[in-house]
Amino acid sequence: MKYRGIVFDKDGTLLDFNKTWLPVYLHAALEFAEGDETLAGQLLAQHGFAPAQSRFIGGSLLAAGNNRQIAQAWASQLGWHDRVDALSNRLNQIFNEQGSIHATAVTGLTDTLAQLKRAGHKLGVATADSHQGIVNTLQAFDVLRQFDFLAGYDSGHGVKPEAGMVLAFCEQMELAVEAVVVVGDNRHDIEMGRNAGAGLCVGVLTGTSTRGDLEDIADIVFDDITALPAAL
């Protein structure tokens, strides 16, 4: 099969998940806990942060959920049932502001994307973050120009693990879905690719999942995206 397009997850795939998102989540949790560190820790631990290992659990809400889903969970935990919209809006602001400050690229991000573009691939991003979050976190690395398609949870193509973002990429790039590769660090990324009928689903280990989490669902698992140009 000649693959012509690649859809990347963002956090944990293009960006180092823990280095980027741990300080962002800590900032948000402390704000909503009004400075109560114990409560902030509970907001994180209940939804996927393992403090003993200082890492996020693969597939958990904080590792794989979108901003709206996190807002709903925290609002429920805090008893703010009538403030979900306000909390969601504030989360978007925090994620956009703090995400741009703490964004940390994975090894070889710029060179790998450049190689894939030179090989003729159309490139897209499909993330549980917002569309603006894509811009804010990737613009510092001068790679946005490499992408032909950007989709967040708020872009109107549905959310992971639904197929919508991959199918929208295929439609806009005029590609058969069998000619598209989906790359991600979480099972819901791979499930998105499977649900769309992508030709190849690739797992990477720069996010929250272990090889064991991914190898039974992905076609192949790489340490990071630097293996893609040679593999394709």
PAZAPA-4460 file (N, C-alpha, C; in steps of 0.05 Angstrom, whole numbers, plus 32768, in hexadecimal, padded with zeros to 4 digits):
% residues 232
    n_x    n_y    n_z   ca_x   ca_y   ca_z    c_x    c_y    c_z   seq   type   mol
   8011   7FE8   8000   8000   8000   8000   8012   8019   8000     1      M     A
   800B   802C   7FEF   8019   8045   7FEE   800A   8059   8000     2      K     A
   8015   805F   8017   8008   8072   8029   800D   808E   8021     3      Y     A
   7FF8   809E   8021   7FFA   80B9   8016   7FF4   80CF   802B     4      R     A
   7FE8   80C7   8041   7FE1   80DA   8056   7FE6   80CF   8072     5      G     A
   7FEC   80E0   8085   7FF1   80D8   80A1   7FE2   80EB   80B3     6      I     A
   7FD2   80DF   80C5   7FC4   80EF   80D9   7FD1   80EA   80F4     7      V     A
   7FDB   80FE   8100   7FE9   80FC   811A   7FD7   8106   8131     8      F     A
   7FD7   80F7   8146   7FCE   8102   8160   7FE3   8117   8167     9      D     A
   7FDC   8129   8179   7FEF   813E   8181   7FFE   8138   819B    10      K     A
   7FEF   8137   81B1   7FFC   8134   81CB   8004   8117   81D1    11      D     A
   801E   8114   81D5   8029   80F9   81D8   8033   80ED   81BF    12      G     A
   802E   80FB   81A8   8037   80F1   818E   804A   8106   8181    13      T     A
   8041   811E   817F   8051   8134   8176   805E   8144   818D    14      L     A
   8050   8143   81A3   805A   8150   81BC   805E   813C   81D2    15      L     A
   8073   813F   81E2   8078   812E   81F9   8061   8133   820D    16      D     A
   8051   811F   8213   8039   8123   8222   803E   812D   823F    17      F     A
   804F   811F   824E   8053   8126   826A   8060   8142   826D    18      N     A
   8074   8147   825D   8082   8161   825F   8071   8178   8257    19      K     A
   805F   8173   8244   804D   8189   823B   8035   818C   824E    20      T     A
   8028   8176   8255   800E   8178   8262   800E   8177   8280    21      W     A
   8022   816C   828D   8022   816B   82AA   8021   8187   82B6    22      L     A
   8032   819A   82AE   8030   81B5   82B9   8016   81C3   82B2    23      P     A
   800B   81BD   829B   7FF2   81CA   8292   7FDB   81C0   82A4    24      V     A
   7FD9   81A6   82A7   7FC4   819A   82B8   7FC7   81A3   82D5    25      Y     A
   7FDF   81A5   82DF   7FE4   81AE   82FB   7FDA   81CB   82FE    26      L     A
   7FE0   81DB   82EA   7FD7   81F7   82EB   7FB8   81F9   82EC    27      H     A
   7FAB   81E9   82DB   7F8E   81EA   82D9   7F81   81DF   82F3    28      A     A
   7F8C   81C8   82FD   7F81   81BC   8315   7F83   81CE   832D    29      A     A
   7F9A   81DB   8330   7F9E   81ED   8346   7F8B   8205   8345    30      L     A
   7F86   820F   832D   7F73   8225   832A   7F57   821D   8332    31      E     A
   7F4E   8206   8328   7F33   81FE   832E   7F30   81F5   834C    32      F     A
   7F46   81EC   8357   7F46   81E5   8374   7F4B   81FD   8386    33      A     A
   7F4C   8214   8379   7F51   822D   8388   7F69   822C   839A    34      E     A
   7F7F   8220   838F   7F98   821F   839D   7F9B   8208   83B1    35      G     A
   7F86   81F7   83B4   7F87   81E0   83C6   7F96   81CA   83B8    36      D     A
   7FAF   81C5   83C0   7FC0   81B2   83B3   7FB5   8195   83B6    37      E     A
   7FA9   818F   83CD   7F9E   8174   83D0   7F87   816F   83BD    38      T     A
   7F75   8183   83BB   7F5F   8180   83A8   7F68   817F   838B    39      L     A
   7F7C   8190   8385   7F87   8190   836A   7F92   8174   8363    40      A     A
   7FA0   8168   8377   7FAB   814D   8373   7F95   8139   836E    41      G     A
   7F7E   813C   837B   7F68   812A   8377   7F5C   812D   835C    42      Q     A
   7F5A   8146   8352   7F4F   814B   8337   7F60   813C   8322    43      L     A
   7F7A   813C   8327   7F8C   812E   8314   7F8C   8110   8318    44      L     A
   7F8E   8107   8330   7F91   80EA   8335   7F78   80DB   832E    45      A     A
   7F61   80E6   8332   7F48   80D8   832C   7F43   80D3   830E    46      Q     A
   7F52   80E2   82FE   7F4D   80E1   82E1   7F65   80D9   82D1    47      H     A
   7F79   80CD   82DE   7F8E   80C1   82CE   7FAB   80C8   82D4    48      G     A
   7FB0   80DA   82E8   7FCB   80E0   82EE   7FD5   80CE   8305    49      F     A
   7FEB   80C1   8301   7FF7   80AF   8316   800D   80BF   8323    50      A     A
   8008   80CA   833B   801D   80DB   8348   8036   80CD   834F    51      P     A
   8034   80B3   8356   804C   80A4   835E   8060   80A2   8347    52      A     A
   8055   809F   832F   8066   809D   8317   8069   80B7   8309    53      Q     A
   805A   80CC   8311   805A   80E6   8305   8055   80E3   82E7    54      S     A
   8040   80D4   82E0   8039   80D0   82C4   801B   80CB   82C2    55      R     A
   8011   80CE   82A9   7FF5   80C9   82A3   7FF0   80AD   829A    56      F     A
   7FDA   80A2   82A1   7FD3   8086   829A   7FC7   8086   827E    57      I     A
   7FD2   8075   826D   7FC7   8073   8251   7FAA   806C   8251    58      G     A
   7F9B   807B   8240   7F7E   8076   823D   7F6D   8084   8252    59      G     A
   7F7A   8091   8265   7F6A   809F   827A   7F5F   80B9   826E    60      S     A
   7F4D   80C6   827E   7F40   80DE   8274   7F55   80F4   826F    61      L     A
   7F68   80F8   8281   7F7C   810D   827D   7F90   8107   8267    62      L     A
   7F92   80ED   8260   7FA4   80E5   824B   7F97   80E6   8230    63      A     A
   7F7C   80E0   822F   7F6F   80DC   8216   7F56   80ED   8212    64      A     A
   7F4B   80F9   8227   7F32   8108   8225   7F36   8123   8218    65      G     A
   7F1F   812E   820E   7F21   8149   8204   7F1A   815E   821A    66      N     A
   7F1E   8177   8213   7F1B   818C   8228   7EFF   818C   8234    67      N     A
   7EEB   8188   8224   7ECF   8188   822E   7ECB   8171   8241    68      R     A
   7ED5   815A   823B   7ED2   8143   824C   7EE0   8146   8267    69      Q     A
   7EF7   8152   8266   7F06   8158   827F   7EF6   816C   8290    70      I     A
   7EEC   8181   8283   7EDC   8195   8291   7EC4   8188   829F    71      A     A
   7EB6   8176   8291   7E9F   8169   829C   7EA6   8158   82B5    72      Q     A
   7EBD   814A   82B3   7EC5   8139   82C9   7ECE   8149   82E1    73      A     A
   7EDC   815E   82DD   7EE5   816F   82F3   7ECD   817E   82FF    74      W     A
   7EBB   8187   82EF   7EA3   8195   82F9   7E93   8182   830B    75      A     A
   7E90   8169   8303   7E82   8156   8313   7E90   8151   832D    76      S     A
   7EAB   814E   832C   7EBA   8149   8344   7EB9   8161   8358    77      Q     A
   7EB8   8179   834D   7EB7   8191   835E   7E9B   8199   8366    78      L     A
   7E87   818B   835B   7E6C   8192   8361   7E62   81AB   8352    79      G     A
   7E70   81B1   833C   7E69   81C9   832C   7E58   81C1   8314    80      W     A
   7E42   81B4   8319   7E32   81A8   8304   7E26   81BD   82F1    81      H     A
   7E23   81D5   82FA   7E17   81EB   82E9   7E2D   81FD   82DD    82      D     A
   7E46   81F4   82E0   7E5C   8205   82D6   7E6E   81F7   82C1    83      R     A
   7E63   81E3   82B5   7E73   81D3   82A2   7E7C   81E5   828A    84      V     A
   7E6A   81F5   8280   7E72   8206   8269   7E88   821A   8270    85      D     A
   7E85   8226   8287   7E99   823A   8290   7EB4   822C   8295    86      A     A
   7EB3   8215   82A2   7ECB   8206   82A8   7ED9   81FD   828D    87      L     A
   7EC8   81F4   827A   7ED3   81EB   8261   7EE1   8203   8252    88      S     A
   7ED4   821A   8252   7EDF   8232   8246   7EFA   823A   8253    89      N     A
   7EFA   8239   826D   7F13   8240   827C   7F29   822C   8276    90      R     A
   7F22   8212   8275   7F35   81FE   826F   7F42   8203   8254    91      L     A
   7F31   820A   8240   7F3C   8210   8226   7F50   8226   8227    92      N     A
   7F4A   823B   8237   7F5C   8252   823A   7F76   8249   8246    93      Q     A
   7F74   8239   825C   7F8D   8230   826A   7F9D   821E   8258    94      I     A
   7F90   820C   824A   7F9F   81F9   8239   7FAD   8208   8222    95      F     A
   7F9F   821C   8217   7FAB   822B   8201   7FC3   823C   820B    96      N     A
   7FBF   8249   8222   7FD5   825A   822D   7FEC   8249   8237    97      E     A
   7FE6   8237   8249   7FFC   8227   8255   8008   8212   8242    98      Q     A
   7FF7   8208   8230   8001   81F5   821D   8017   8201   820B    99      G     A
   8013   821A   8203   8028   8227   81F3   8041   822B   8202   100      S     A
   803F   822F   821C   8057   8234   822D   8067   821A   8231   101      I     A
   8059   8204   8236   8066   81EB   823E   8069   81D6   8228   102      H     A
   8060   81DC   8210   8061   81C9   81FA   807E   81BF   81F6   103      A     A
   8081   81A5   81F5   809C   8199   81F1   809A   8185   81DA   104      T     A
   80A9   8189   81C6   80A7   8178   81AE   80B4   815D   81B3   105      A     A
   80AB   8148   81A6   80B8   812E   81A7   80D2   8130   8197   106      V     A
   80E3   811D   819B   80FC   811B   818D   80F8   811A   816F   107      T     A
   8106   812A   8160   8105   8129   8143   80EC   8134   8136   108      G     A
   80DC   8143   8144   80C3   814D   8139   80C7   815B   811E   109      L     A
   80D7   8170   811E   80DA   8180   8106   80E5   8170   80EF   110      T     A
   80FA   8161   80F3   8107   8152   80DD   80F5   813C   80D3   111      D     A
   80E6   812F   80E5   80D4   8119   80DC   80BE   8124   80CA   112      T     A
   80B1   8139   80D3   809C   8145   80C3   80A6   814E   80A8   113      L     A
   80BE   815A   80A8   80C9   8164   808E   80CF   814C   807B   114      A     A
   80D9   8136   8086   80DE   811F   8075   80C4   8114   8069   115      Q     A
   80AF   8113   807A   8096   8108   8070   808A   811A   805B   116      L     A
   808C   8134   805E   8082   8147   804A   8092   8144   8030   117      K     A
   80AC   8141   8032   80BD   813E   801A   80B6   8125   800B   118      R     A
   80AC   8111   8019   80A4   80F7   800D   8089   80F9   8000   119      A     A
   807B   8110   8003   8062   8114   7FF6   8049   810F   8007   120      G     A
   804D   810A   8021   8036   8104   8031   8026   811D   8039   121      H     A
   800B   811B   8039   7FFA   812F   8045   7FFA   8129   8063   122      K     A
   7FFB   813E   8074   7FFD   813A   8090   7FE6   8149   809E   123      L     A
   7FDB   813B   80B3   7FC6   8147   80C2   7FCA   8143   80E0   124      G     A
   7FBB   8153   80F0   7FBB   814F   810D   7F9E   814B   8115   125      V     A
   7F9A   8137   8126   7F80   8131   8132   7F83   812F   8150   126      A     A
   7F78   8141   815F   7F7E   8142   817C   7F65   8145   818D   127      T     A
   7F68   813D   81A6   7F52   8142   81B9   7F54   815E   81C5   128      A     A
   7F6A   816C   81BE   7F6C   8189   81C5   7F5B   8199   81B2   129      D     A
   7F5A   81B3   81B6   7F4B   81C4   81A4   7F5C   81CB   818C   130      S     A
   7F4E   81D6   8177   7F5D   81DE   815F   7F71   81F4   8166   131      H     A
   7F69   8207   8177   7F7B   821C   817F   7F92   8210   818F   132      Q     A
   7F8D   81FB   819E   7FA2   81EE   81AD   7FB8   81E2   819B   133      G     A
   7FB0   81D8   8184   7FC3   81CE   8171   7FD6   81E5   8169   134      I     A
   7FCB   81FB   8162   7FDB   8212   8159   7FED   821C   816F   135      V     A
   7FE2   821F   8187   7FF1   8229   819E   8009   8218   81A6   136      N     A
   8005   81FD   81A5   801A   81EB   81AE   802E   81E4   8199   137      T     A
   8027   81E6   817F   803A   81DE   816A   8048   81F5   815D   138      L     A
   803E   820E   8160   8049   8224   8151   8066   822A   8159   139      Q     A
   806D   8224   8171   8088   822A   817A   809E   821A   816C   140      A     A
   8095   8203   8160   80A8   81F1   8153   80A9   81F4   8135   141      F     A
   809B   8208   812A   809C   820E   810E   8094   81F6   80FD   142      D     A
   8080   81E8   8105   8077   81D0   80F6   805A   81D2   80EC   143      V     A
   804C   81E7   80F4   8030   81E9   80EB   802E   81E9   80CD   144      L     A
   8041   81F5   80BF   8040   81F7   80A2   8043   81DB   8094   145      R     A
   804C   81C7   80A4   804E   81AC   8098   8033   819E   8097   146      Q     A
   801F   81A8   80A5   8006   819A   80A7   7FF1   81A6   8094   147      F     A
   7FE3   8193   8087   7FCE   819B   8074   7FB3   819B   8080   148      D     A
   7FB0   8191   8099   7F96   818D   80A6   7F9A   818D   80C4   149      F     A
   7F89   819D   80D2   7F8A   819E   80EF   7F6E   819A   80F9   150      L     A
   7F6A   8188   810C   7F50   8183   8117   7F52   817F   8135   151      A     A
   7F42   818E   8144   7F40   818A   8161   7F24   817F   8168   152      G     A
   7F20   817B   8181   7F05   8171   8189   7EEF   8184   8183   153      Y     A
   7EF6   819E   817F   7EE2   81B2   8179   7EE1   81BA   815C   154      D     A
   7EEC   81AA   814A   7EED   81B1   812E   7ED5   81A7   811E   155      S     A
   7EC3   8199   812B   7EAB   8190   811D   7EAD   8175   8110   156      G     A
   7EC2   8166   8115   7EC5   814C   8109   7EC1   8135   811D   157      H     A
   7EB6   813B   8134   7EB2   8127   8149   7ECB   8125   815B   158      G     A
   7ECB   8112   816D   7EE0   810E   8180   7EEA   80F1   817F   159      V     A
   7F02   80ED   8188   7F0E   80D2   818A   7EFE   80C1   819E   160      K     A
   7EFB   80A7   8199   7F06   8098   8183   7EF5   8096   816A   161      P     A
   7EE2   80A9   8166   7ED2   80A9   814E   7EE4   80AD   8136   162      E     A
   7EDA   80A7   811E   7EEA   80A7   8106   7EEB   80C3   80F8   163      A     A
   7EDB   80D6   8102   7ED6   80EE   80F3   7EEE   80FF   80EB   164      G     A
   7F01   8102   80FD   7F18   8113   80F6   7F29   8106   80E0   165      M     A
   7F2C   80EC   80E1   7F3C   80DE   80CB   7F2C   80E0   80B1   166      V     A
   7F13   80DC   80B2   7F03   80DC   8099   7F02   80F9   808D   167      L     A
   7F01   810D   809F   7F02   8129   8095   7F1D   812E   8087   168      A     A
   7F33   8124   8093   7F4D   8127   8087   7F4D   811A   806B   169      F     A
   7F43   8102   8069   7F42   80F4   804F   7F32   8104   803B   170      C     A
   7F1B   810E   8043   7F0A   811D   8031   7F18   8136   8027   171      E     A
   7F23   8145   803A   7F30   815E   8032   7F49   815A   8022   172      Q     A
   7F58   8145   8027   7F70   813F   8018   7F6B   812E   7FFF   173      M     A
   7F52   8126   7FFC   7F4A   8115   7FE5   7F5B   80FB   7FE4   174      E     A
   7F5B   80EE   7FFC   7F6A   80D5   7FFF   7F57   80BE   8006   175      L     A
   7F5D   80A6   7FFC   7F4F   808F   8006   7F58   8089   8022   176      A     A
   7F46   8081   8033   7F4D   807C   804F   7F62   8066   8052   177      V     A
   7F62   8053   803F   7F75   803D   803F   7F92   8047   803A   178      E     A
   7F94   805F   8030   7FAF   806B   802A   7FB9   807D   8040   179      A     A
   7FAB   807C   8057   7FB1   808E   806D   7FBB   807F   8086   180      V     A
   7FCF   808A   8093   7FDB   807F   80AB   7FD1   8090   80C3   181      V     A
   7FCA   8083   80D8   7FC3   8092   80F1   7FD8   808B   8106   182      V     A
   7FE3   80A0   8113   7FF8   809C   8127   7FF0   80A9   8141   183      V     A
   7FF2   809A   8157   7FEB   80A4   8171   7FF7   8095   8188   184      G     A
   7FF5   80A1   81A0   8001   8095   81B8   7FED   8087   81CA   185      D     A
   7FD3   8088   81C3   7FBF   807D   81D4   7FAC   806B   81C4   186      N     A
   7F9F   8059   81D2   7F8E   8046   81C4   7F77   8054   81B5   187      R     A
   7F6E   806B   81C0   7F58   8078   81B2   7F61   8084   8198   188      H     A
   7F7B   808A   8195   7F85   8092   817B   7F84   807B   8167   189      D     A
   7F8D   8064   816F   7F8D   804D   815E   7F70   8044   8158   190      I     A
   7F5F   8046   816C   7F42   803F   8167   7F36   8052   8153   191      E     A
   7F3D   806C   8154   7F34   807F   8140   7F3C   8076   8124   192      M     A
   7F55   806E   8121   7F5F   8064   8107   7F50   804B   80FE   193      G     A
   7F4C   8039   8111   7F3E   8020   810A   7F21   8026   8102   194      R     A
   7F14   8038   8110   7EF8   803F   810A   7EF5   804C   80EF   195      N     A
   7F0A   805B   80E7   7F0A   8068   80CD   7F11   8055   80B6   196      A     A
   7F1F   803F   80BD   7F28   802C   80A8   7F43   8034   809D   197      G     A
   7F54   8042   80AE   7F6E   804B   80A5   7F7F   8033   809C   198      A     A
   7F90   8038   8089   7FA1   8022   807E   7FB6   8018   8091   199      G     A
   7FC0   8029   80A3   7FD4   8021   80B7   7FD0   8032   80D0   200      L     A
   7FD1   8024   80E7   7FCF   8031   8101   7FE9   802D   8111   201      C     A
   7FF6   8042   8118   8010   8041   8125   800F   804D   8141   202      V     A
   8019   803E   8154   801B   8048   816F   8037   8052   8175   203      G     A
   8039   8067   8186   8053   8071   818E   8054   8073   81AD   204      V     A
   806C   8072   81B8   8070   8070   81D5   8079   808A   81E2   205      L     A
   8073   80A1   81D5   807C   80BB   81E0   8065   80C8   81F0   206      T     A
   8050   80B8   81F6   8039   80C3   8204   8034   80B4   821E   207      G     A
   801C   80AC   8222   8014   80A0   823C   8011   8082   823B   208      T     A
   8013   8076   8224   800F   8059   8221   8029   8049   8220   209      S     A
   8028   8030   8229   803E   801E   8227   803B   800E   820D   210      T     A
   8051   8000   8206   804F   7FEE   81EF   8039   7FDA   81F2   211      R     A
   8036   7FCF   820A   8021   7FBC   8210   8005   7FC7   820C   212      G     A
   8002   7FE1   8211   7FE8   7FEE   820D   7FE0   7FEF   81F0   213      D     A
   7FF4   7FF0   81DE   7FEE   7FF6   81C2   7FF2   7FDF   81AF   214      L     A
   8003   7FCC   81B6   800C   7FB9   81A1   7FF5   7FA6   8199   215      E     A
   7FE0   7FA3   81A9   7FCB   7F91   81A1   7FB6   7F9F   818F   216      D     A
   7FB8   7FB9   818C   7FA5   7FC8   817C   7FB2   7FD6   8164   217      I     A
   7FCB   7FDF   8167   7FD9   7FEC   8151   7FE6   7FD8   813F   218      A     A
   7FEA   7FE0   8126   7FF8   7FCF   8113   8015   7FCD   8119   219      D     A
   8020   7FE3   8124   803C   7FE3   812C   8040   7FF9   8141   220      I     A
   8053   7FF5   8153   8059   8008   8168   8076   8011   8166   221      V     A
   807A   802B   8164   8095   8036   8163   809B   8045   817D   222      F     A
   80B5   8049   8183   80BC   8059   819A   80B3   8076   8196   223      D     A
   80B6   8080   817E   80AE   809B   8178   80A9   809F   815A   224      D     A
   80A2   80B6   8151   809B   80BB   8135   80B3   80BA   8123   225      I     A
   80CC   80BB   812D   80E3   80BC   811C   80E5   80A2   810B   226      T     A
   80D8   808D   8112   80D9   8074   8103   80C7   8075   80EA   227      A     A
   80B5   8088   80E9   80A1   8088   80D3   80AC   808B   80B7   228      L     A
   80BE   809F   80B2   80C7   80A2   8096   80D2   8088   808A   229      P     A
   80E3   807A   8098   80EE   8061   808E   80D9   804C   808B   230      A     A
   80C7   804A   809F   80B2   8035   809E   809F   8039   8087   231      A     A
   809A   8051   807F   8087   8057   806A   8093   8059   804E   232      L     A
***
